[in-house]
């Protein structure tokens, strides 16, 4: 069976860069084995498979080259960009069924796609020494634990979040992927997301993401992790809480794929009541795969 697919770059910065995702717009006839095979052959960090839904307007399933994941920010942005571009949907508000539950999607006429996230869950604090060794960094590279510890968190995907003191340290990371995978599995996470508030330009933070548990060495835009980082920054007081907090993240510079992710948080007092990730995308190519 020939299966048409798209390659879309999501979370582009000034129309360039972004994170590549595969998109299969007609996936109703595909089973899980076929989806995994297509994702493996495309070889991108994630591929989104679009099918009909009994719960929302559409269902999306997400596969890395080696495993299914419940949700993926950049592949969601890519898929909805493709759905708008082909005329299947118009600008508006929709509900998307995913492995992480129903997510609200808002598509603007200007091409910005906004997806809701699960409200944050904050997991255990992680011992810093193994994380530093896995990243190839000295102890001075991590923020003091009383400011913000290394910690597990999630708005849909569990990761370990490591606050780095400077852009120079962030850029100098040399990941030991086997060690990152071992630490991540020990905490029920899929990888380590590193970020620094020492960010050149207007962005709130610069970031790098390593997720070897699901076959990702490093990718250039990770919307769900930017959302969880935003919640952690407010939770630990590094960003002031208010009824609405807007943040921006830059990622991908270390691998020459500059990306930009926008995050908005809504709070009532100290309680998170809304978490949203936004970005733009551009279609790059069509492919047909046989499975």
N, C-alpha and C positions, 0 to 999 in steps of 0.2 A: 504494500500500500504506500503510495506517495503522499507525503505529508508536507504541505507548504508551511514555511516558518519565516520569521523575520528576525533580523538582528537590529536592536534598538539601543541607542546610548541614552541612559537616563541620568538625571541630576547633572546636566551639562552646566558648564560655567561660561557665560558669555557666548553661548552657542557652540562651544567646543568641549572636548574631553568627555567626561562622564564615565559611567560604568556600563559595560556592554551586557545586555540580557537577551536571551532568546525569547521569542513569543510565538506560540502556536494558537491561532485564533479559533480553530475548529478542532476541539479535542474530545468531543462527546464519544467518538468511536474508539478512542485509545484506552487501553488498560494501563495499569501502573507499570508493568514491565516495559511496554512500548514507550511510555513517557520517560522512564529512566534511560532507555536506550537512546532516545532522541537527545536528551540533555547531555548524555555522555558524548555523543557524536558532535554536537555543537561545541562542546568544550568551553562554554562560558560559565561564569561563576554561578548564575542561576538562569533557568528557563521557566517561563510562566505558561501554563496550559489553561486555556479559557474554555469553559463548557457551561451548559445550562445549569440552573440552580433552582431547587425548590424552596430555598430560604431567602435568597436575595435576587438581584437583577442578573447576576452572573456568578459563576464559581471560578476561582483561580486556585490551581495547585502549582507548587514551586519545587523544582528539582535542581540540585547541584549536579555536577558530573558523577557523584557517587551516592547521593542520598536525597530523599525528600525532606524538605523543611516546612514548618507550618505556615510561615509567612516570609516575605522578602520585600523590603521597601523599594529598591531600585527596579526590580522586576515588575512590581505593581505599577510604578510610574510608567515604565516602558509599555506594559500591556494596555493601560488605559490610553496612552498616547496613540497606540496602534488602533484601538477601538474607535477613537475619535477620528483618526485620519482616514479610516476605511468607511466611515459614515454609519457604522453600526450603532453608535451612540452620539448624541449631541451634547454640547455643554450643559451641565446640570448636576444634580445630586443623585447618587445611586448607593446601593448596598451590595457589597461583595462578600460572598461566602469563602472563607479560608480555613485552613487547619487551626488557626488561632481564634476562630469565631467570625462573627459578622463584623465587617469594617465599613465605615461610611467613606464614600469617595465623592469629592467635589471637583468637577472639571470646568475650568473657566474658559471664556472665549479667547483669552490671550494664550492659551496652551499650558497654563499651570495646572498640575494635577495635585490635589491634596488628599491624603489618606489619613483616616483616624487610626490611632494605635490603642492597644489595651492600656488601661491605667497601670502605672508602674508597680512592680514588686521589687523590693530590695532584699537581696539575699545575704549570705554570710560574708564577713570580711576575710580576705585571702592574705596569707603570709607573704610579705613582699619579697623575701630573698629568692625563692624559686622563680618568681616572675621576673625579677631583675636578671637572673642568670639566663632565663629563656629568651629574654630580649637583648642580651649582650650589653647591659647598661650598668653603670655604677650606682651605688646607693643614693648619690646626690641627684639622680635623675627623677626620683619619685617625690611628689609632694609629701610633706610631713603627714603622718597618719591622723594627727589631731585636726588637720585642715580637711583632708579627704583621704580615706583609706582606699587601698585596692579592694574592690568589692564586686560581688555578683549582683546583677540587676537585669530586669527585663521589661519591655513593653510588648512582648510577643516572642522574642528569642532570648534565651539566657546566655549572657556572655560575662566575662570577667573584665572589669573596667579599671584601667591603670592611668592615674593622673600624672602626667609628665611635666617637669618643671620648665622646660624650654623647648623651643622649636629645634634648636641644634641637637638636643638629646633625642627628640622625636625622629629627626632625619637620620640620626646615626644608628638607629635600631638595626641589629642584624639577627633576625629571628632564628631560633632553633625550633623548627616546626615540630619535631618529635617531642621536645620538652613542653612546648605550648599545648600540644594535643594531650599529653599526659596530665598536665595541670588542669586543663579544661574538663577532661572527662572526670577527674576527681571531684569536681564541683558541679557536675551536671550541666556544663556550659559547652558551647561549640567553638569558642575561641577567645582571644584577648583583643580588646579594643583600647587603643592607646590614644590619648588626646592631651593637648596643652592649650591653656588660655593665653600663652605667650605666642600670639598669632599675628604675623605681619598683615597689615591692611585692616579691613573693616570686619572681618569674620570674628565671631565669638571665640572659636577654637579651630585648631587644625588637628587632624586625626589620621590614624593608620589602623587597619583592621587585618587580623590574622585569624583564620578559621579553619585550621587543618582537620578538625573533626569531621567536617562536611566537604573536605577536598579543596578548600580555598587557601592558597598560599598567602596572597594579599589581594584585596580588591580596592577599587578606587572610590566607591560611594556606598555607604551602608546606612540607609535611612532609619531602620529600626534601632540601630545602635546610637545614632545621633539623638534620637528621641529619648532613649534611656539615659544617655549622658546628660541631656538637658535636665531631666528629672533629678538625677544625682546632684548636679550642680546647685539646683535650688534646695534640695533636701539637706545638703551639707552647708548651705549658706554662702557658697561662693558666688552665686547669682541671687540678687534680691528677689524675694517673692512678691508678686502683685496679682491682681485679678487676671491679667494676661501678660505673659512673658514671651517675647519673640527673640530667637537666637538664630545664628547662621553658622554653618560648619563648612570648612574646606578640607577636602581629602583628595588623595590620588596624586599629589605633586611628586611623591617619592617614586612613583612608577610612570611618570609623564602622562597621566590621565587626569588633569585637574577637574575637580567636581565641586558642586555647591549644593548644599542641602539646607532648607529652611525648616525650622521647628517652631511651633507655637504651643504654649502651655496655658491652660485655663485653671485657675485655682479659686477655691472658696476658703479663705483663711489659709491654713497649712495643708488643706486637702486638695489633691489633684482631681479635677473633674473632667478634663479634656486634654488629649495629647494628639498633635497633628504634625504631619510631615509633608512638605511640599517641594516640588521641583519641576523642571522642564525636561523634555527629551527630544531626540531626533532619530528618524529611521535611517538606517545605513544600507541595508541590503536584504534581498529576498533569497531564500534557499529552499530547495525541495529535497527532503530526505526520504529514503525508503525504509520502512520498518515492517 
